[in-house]
Amino acid sequence: MSHAYVDPAPPGRERTLRLDASLESATFESLMRDRVDGQDRAADAVSQWVEAAAVVGPGGEDAPPFGIALVGDTGTGKTHILSAAARALSARLPPGFASNGYRVILAGEAQFHAYARACWSRGEPFPDRLRRAISGANRSWLFLDDLGVSSSDPRWCEEMADLLVLRHASPFRTLTVVTTNIALPALEVSYGARTASRLREDLLRCQIVGADQRRPRRAASN
């Protein structure tokens, strides 16, 4: 695999949006399963989705009918599954897809938000090239971590709502996989009923329930 995590390079420089470096080699096989309720089922559902997405035709035909929303608390393996899916799809896409404008984008909403804020602070709009990629206008599969994490910024919520609605309308059927620990009613408050409706239509919900597996376990008392 050459480059699983790609953004469309803001003008003047190459820039790749990445998640935690420790997840760059994440696979479905390396997921510590059976420790969180629903994690195994979620991983299998996403893995099957990747297999279906990898045979999409040049015009988007034969794509899966839905994206996936991995919903659960922090530390339940959502980001690991998301990263594994992005890597697996990137590795399985047929030769020539990249030259036709298809991209696999793996990033966190907080990263997009920070980049947008940096642009706005300079009096610049959110870069159109990046906006087109996230919106699916140039055939991007979007693997988005922590949907809703930046929902306290009204300007960003308006931007994100527009991007998600544009993805819904994209003719290319290069769908979306997201993780979130925020319930859909709360997302509706931040991003609006129109966006929440599109999320309900577009994303198959996979619930993962359990304690934060990244917290150090307390030593058993004597």
C-alpha positions, -999 to 999 in steps of 0.1 A, spaced: 0 0 0 15 33 -10 -5 60 7 -36 52 26 -42 85 42 -45 113 17 -59 148 16 -59 168 -16 -29 190 -7 -38 226 1 -24 249 -25 13 255 -22 22 225 -1 16 188 5 -2 181 37 -15 148 49 -41 146 76 -34 117 99 -47 101 130 -25 89 159 6 74 144 1 43 165 -29 35 143 -12 37 110 -7 -1 110 -41 -9 125 -57 -40 110 -89 -59 117 -67 -88 128 -48 -67 154 -80 -55 171 -83 -69 206 -118 -84 202 -143 -98 227 -134 -72 253 -162 -48 244 -198 -57 236 -205 -52 199 -169 -46 189 -166 -79 171 -199 -74 152 -189 -39 143 -155 -49 130 -171 -77 109 -197 -53 95 -171 -27 85 -148 -54 70 -177 -67 49 -185 -31 39 -149 -26 27 -151 -58 6 -183 -44 -11 -168 -9 -15 -137 -22 -31 -156 -34 -62 -174 -1 -69 -175 7 -106 -159 38 -122 -192 57 -120 -200 45 -85 -222 16 -95 -224 -15 -72 -213 6 -42 -227 -4 -8 -261 12 -2 -250 27 32 -220 40 50 -214 31 86 -215 50 119 -196 34 147 -212 47 179 -197 42 214 -178 56 243 -141 66 242 -117 37 242 -140 10 227 -120 4 195 -139 26 171 -109 45 158 -89 12 154 -117 -2 133 -119 30 113 -82 31 106 -82 -6 97 -110 0 72 -93 29 55 -61 9 51 -79 -22 38 -99 -2 13 -69 17 0 -50 -16 -5 -79 -33 -23 -89 -6 -48 -83 -16 -84 -53 -2 -102 -60 31 -119 -87 43 -94 -64 70 -80 -57 84 -115 -95 87 -119 -98 110 -89 -108 84 -62 -93 90 -28 -93 74 6 -93 101 33 -88 92 70 -89 121 94 -105 134 126 -131 161 126 -109 180 150 -81 181 124 -104 195 97 -118 220 122 -83 232 133 -73 236 96 -105 256 89 -99 278 119 -63 285 107 -77 295 74 -104 317 89 -79 334 112 -60 345 80 -92 358 65 -93 329 40 -123 305 33 -121 268 39 -99 257 9 -122 247 -20 -99 218 -29 -102 202 5 -139 210 7 -145 192 -26 -127 161 -14 -146 160 19 -179 166 1 -174 137 -22 -173 160 -53 -141 143 -64 -150 107 -54 -136 104 -19 -142 77 6 -143 96 39 -133 78 71 -140 105 97 -131 101 134 -150 118 162 -179 133 144 -194 160 166 -162 167 186 -161 203 173 -198 209 176 -193 239 200 -182 261 171 -213 273 152 -194 284 122 -178 250 118 -212 233 124 -226 252 95 -196 242 73 -197 205 84 -235 203 78 -231 216 43 -203 191 36 -223 161 49 -253 171 29 -231 174 -2 -218 139 4 -253 127 6 -260 142 -29 -227 130 -45 -233 109 -76 -202 88 -70 -215 66 -41 -181 68 -24 -196 67 10 -186 75 45 -176 57 77 -177 78 109 -171 72 146 -188 92 172 -196 91 209 -224 116 206 -260 105 203 -278 115 171 -303 138 188 -273 158 201 -258 159 167 -291 172 153 -290 201 178 -255 211 165 -257 203 128 -294 207 122 -323 184 114 -314 182 77 -280 169 84 -293 144 110 -318 132 85 -291 125 59 -270 107 85 -299 85 93 -304 77 56 -267 73 48 -252 55 78 -258 20 92 -255 24 129 -232 -1 148 -233 3 186 -202 -6 207 -207 -6 244 -180 -9 271 -155 7 293 -125 26 280 -99 -1 271 -71 24 270 -72 33 307 -47 15 328 -63 -12 347 -61 -9 385 -40 -35 402 -61 -61 420 -61 -54 457 -47 -80 480 
